[in-house]
Amino acid sequence: SRWYQRRVRGSPNSTSPFPSLISHMTPEQLSQSIMSELARTRRRSGDDGAISNRQLQQTCARLLLEFESQIRSEYDKILSDKLAEQYEAFVKYTQDHLRNNKSSHSMSYVS
C-alpha cells in the first residue's frame, strides 16, 4: 500500500496536473468499484454463481475506459488553460516589446 501511495498518488509535496483524479482513487475504492460492476453484471445475466474470467476482463476494461475518459477530459481542459495562459503571455510580451521599441527609437529623419 505504501508503494501505491508513492507511485500512484505521489508524495504529499508533489503536485499533479490531475489532482481530482489521482487523489480520489484508492485501492479500496477501485476494488469497490469493480465489485459493484461485477454485481451489476451478475444481475443482468441472472447468474448468481462465480464470475468468469471474461466477465472480469470486460468489467475491468469498461472501468479503465471510463477512467481514461475522465483523465483525457481533465487533461484537455488543463492543456487548453495552459495554452490560453501562454498566448496571453505572448501577446503581453509582444505589446510591451513594441511599446518599448517605439519609445526608445525616435522617429526623426536624418537627411
Sine and cosine of phi, psi and omega as CSV:
sin_phi,cos_phi,sin_psi,cos_psi,sin_omega,cos_omega
0.00,0.00,-0.59,0.81,0.04,-1.00
-0.92,0.40,-0.63,0.78,0.05,-1.00
-0.86,0.51,-0.70,0.72,0.02,-1.00
-0.85,0.53,-0.71,0.70,-0.04,-1.00
-0.90,0.45,-0.62,0.78,0.00,-1.00
-0.96,0.28,-0.70,0.71,-0.11,-0.99
-0.98,0.18,-0.69,0.73,-0.11,-0.99
-1.00,-0.04,-0.76,0.65,-0.04,-1.00
-0.98,0.19,-0.47,0.88,-0.07,-1.00
1.00,0.04,0.25,-0.97,0.02,-1.00
-0.97,0.25,0.35,-0.94,-0.02,-1.00
-0.87,0.50,-0.43,0.90,-0.04,-1.00
-1.00,0.05,-0.25,0.97,-0.03,-1.00
-0.99,0.15,0.46,-0.89,0.05,-1.00
-0.93,-0.36,0.72,-0.69,0.00,-1.00
-0.96,-0.27,0.61,-0.79,0.10,-1.00
-0.95,0.30,-0.15,0.99,0.00,-1.00
-0.82,-0.57,0.87,0.50,-0.10,-0.99
-0.90,0.45,-0.54,0.84,-0.06,-1.00
-0.96,0.28,-0.38,0.93,-0.01,-1.00
-1.00,-0.05,-0.73,0.69,-0.10,-0.99
-0.92,0.40,-0.72,0.70,-0.11,-0.99
-0.96,0.29,-0.26,0.97,-0.08,-1.00
-0.99,-0.10,-0.25,0.97,-0.10,-1.00
-0.98,-0.19,0.99,-0.12,0.06,-1.00
-1.00,-0.07,0.30,-0.95,0.05,-1.00
-0.84,0.54,-0.61,0.79,0.01,-1.00
-0.91,0.42,-0.66,0.75,0.02,-1.00
-0.92,0.38,-0.64,0.77,0.04,-1.00
-0.89,0.47,-0.71,0.70,0.03,-1.00
-0.87,0.49,-0.71,0.71,0.00,-1.00
-0.89,0.46,-0.64,0.77,0.02,-1.00
-0.90,0.43,-0.68,0.73,0.04,-1.00
-0.90,0.44,-0.68,0.73,-0.02,-1.00
-0.90,0.44,-0.65,0.76,0.01,-1.00
-0.93,0.36,-0.60,0.80,0.07,-1.00
-0.90,0.43,-0.65,0.76,0.02,-1.00
-0.91,0.42,-0.64,0.76,0.04,-1.00
-0.88,0.47,-0.65,0.76,0.03,-1.00
-0.91,0.42,-0.64,0.77,0.04,-1.00
-0.89,0.45,-0.67,0.74,0.02,-1.00
-0.89,0.45,-0.68,0.74,0.01,-1.00
-0.89,0.45,-0.65,0.76,0.01,-1.00
-0.92,0.40,-0.64,0.77,-0.05,-1.00
-1.00,0.08,-0.23,0.97,-0.01,-1.00
0.97,0.24,0.23,0.97,-0.04,-1.00
-0.99,-0.15,0.88,-0.47,0.02,-1.00
-1.00,-0.10,-0.05,1.00,-0.05,-1.00
-0.99,0.12,-0.33,-0.94,0.00,-1.00
-0.93,0.37,0.46,-0.89,0.01,-1.00
-1.00,0.07,0.45,-0.89,0.03,-1.00
-1.00,0.03,0.28,-0.96,0.07,-1.00
-0.87,0.50,-0.60,0.80,0.00,-1.00
-0.89,0.46,-0.69,0.72,0.02,-1.00
-0.89,0.46,-0.67,0.74,0.01,-1.00
-0.90,0.43,-0.70,0.72,0.02,-1.00
-0.88,0.47,-0.69,0.73,0.01,-1.00
-0.90,0.43,-0.65,0.76,0.00,-1.00
-0.90,0.43,-0.74,0.67,0.01,-1.00
-0.90,0.43,-0.64,0.77,0.02,-1.00
-0.88,0.47,-0.67,0.74,0.02,-1.00
-0.90,0.44,-0.69,0.73,0.02,-1.00
-0.90,0.43,-0.65,0.76,0.03,-1.00
-0.90,0.43,-0.64,0.77,0.04,-1.00
-0.90,0.45,-0.65,0.76,0.04,-1.00
-0.90,0.44,-0.69,0.72,0.00,-1.00
-0.91,0.41,-0.65,0.76,0.04,-1.00
-0.88,0.47,-0.65,0.76,0.02,-1.00
-0.89,0.46,-0.66,0.75,0.04,-1.00
-0.89,0.45,-0.69,0.72,-0.01,-1.00
-0.90,0.44,-0.71,0.71,0.01,-1.00
-0.87,0.49,-0.69,0.73,-0.01,-1.00
-0.88,0.47,-0.73,0.69,0.01,-1.00
-0.92,0.39,-0.62,0.78,0.03,-1.00
-0.88,0.47,-0.71,0.71,0.01,-1.00
-0.86,0.51,-0.65,0.76,0.02,-1.00
-0.91,0.41,-0.71,0.70,0.01,-1.00
-0.88,0.47,-0.70,0.71,0.01,-1.00
-0.88,0.48,-0.69,0.72,0.02,-1.00
-0.88,0.47,-0.69,0.72,0.03,-1.00
-0.89,0.46,-0.69,0.72,-0.01,-1.00
-0.91,0.41,-0.65,0.76,0.03,-1.00
-0.91,0.42,-0.62,0.79,0.05,-1.00
-0.90,0.43,-0.67,0.74,0.05,-1.00
-0.88,0.47,-0.69,0.72,-0.01,-1.00
-0.90,0.44,-0.66,0.75,0.02,-1.00
-0.89,0.46,-0.71,0.70,0.02,-1.00
-0.87,0.49,-0.66,0.75,0.03,-1.00
-0.90,0.43,-0.63,0.77,0.03,-1.00
-0.90,0.43,-0.71,0.71,0.01,-1.00
-0.88,0.47,-0.70,0.71,0.01,-1.00
-0.89,0.46,-0.69,0.73,0.02,-1.00
-0.88,0.48,-0.71,0.71,-0.01,-1.00
-0.89,0.46,-0.70,0.72,0.02,-1.00
-0.89,0.45,-0.70,0.71,0.03,-1.00
-0.89,0.46,-0.67,0.75,-0.01,-1.00
-0.90,0.44,-0.70,0.71,0.03,-1.00
-0.90,0.43,-0.66,0.75,0.01,-1.00
-0.90,0.44,-0.71,0.70,0.01,-1.00
-0.93,0.36,-0.57,0.82,0.00,-1.00
-0.93,0.37,-0.64,0.77,0.03,-1.00
-0.92,0.39,-0.66,0.75,-0.07,-1.00
-0.96,0.26,-0.46,0.89,-0.02,-1.00
-0.99,0.14,-0.43,0.90,0.03,-1.00
-0.95,-0.30,0.89,-0.45,0.06,-1.00
-0.97,0.23,0.40,-0.92,-0.06,-1.00
-1.00,-0.05,0.63,0.78,0.00,-1.00
-1.00,0.06,0.53,-0.85,0.01,-1.00
-0.95,-0.32,0.78,-0.62,0.08,-1.00
-0.94,-0.33,0.87,-0.49,-0.02,-1.00
-0.99,-0.16,0.00,0.00,0.00,0.00
